[in-house]
Amino acid sequence: MNEIAQLNFALADVLQAFDPYKAGEGFYDTEMADAIYAVHQEDDAEKLAAEIRRIYEHSFDAPMPGGDPIHLAKKLLSIKQTVSCSL
């Protein structure tokens, strides 16, 4: 498996558990794809968190009621760094 696919699978595993609208795990396929793309574009946790919030709020047309996008962004960037360094 190539390094980008490996990273994407690792990011998807974390994003599967992110359920800010209490819609249920596996409900956010489109948002996950957009968030994974954002991780590839951004290295700053605060900017990534803002982009993740924008992605989810745009999809649901409502403020994000739950979840912690800063914590999520830090975790995703940590995975990005770990997977990139191990390859």
N, C-alpha and C positions, 0 to 999 in steps of 0.2 A: 504494500500500500504506500502511495507516495505521501510526502510530508504534509501537504496541504489537506489531503483527505483525512489523514490521521488527526490533524489539528481540528478540522471541522467536526469530526465525530466526537472528539473530546469536548468541544464547545457545546455541541448539541446535547450531550449528556447533562451538562450543567443547566442549560436553558430549558430542558424538559421539566425540571423541577420548579422553574420560575412561573408562578401563577398569580400575578397581581390582581386579576379580575375574578378570581375564584371560578374560572370556567372549566377547570379540570385539566389534568396533565394530558399532553398530546393535542390540545386544542389550538395551539399557537404556531402552527407550521410556518405560515407566512412571516410572522413576526420573528421567529427563530432564524429563518433564512436571512432576513434583513439585518438582524442583530449580528449574525456570524459575519456577514459582509462588513458591517461597521467595525468589528474587531480587527479585521484585516486592514482597515483604513486608518485606525486610530490607536495611538499608544498612550494617550492621557486618560486616566480613569474618570476624571470629572467630565471631560468632553464626551467620552464614550457613554457614561451614565446619562448625560443629557440626550444623546442620540437614541439610546435605548428607550428612554421615557417618551421621546417624540414618536418613535416607531409604534409603540404600544398605544399611546394616546390617539394617534392618527387612526389606527385601525378600529379602535373602540369609540372614537369620537367623544371621549370623556376623560377627565383627569384620572391618572393611575391611582386607585384607592389603596393598593397594598404593594408589597414587595419593597426591596431596597436596591434601587438601581446602582447606587455607589458601591455597595458591597458586591453586587453582581458584576459590575464592570471590573473591579479589582480582581475578582476571582477569574474572570475570563482572560484578563491581561496576564495574570500569573500563569494560566494554562498556556497561553500563547508563547510566553517567554520560556516556559519549561519544555514544551514540545519542540520549539525552535532550537533550543540549546542541546537537546538530546539527539537531534538528527544530524 
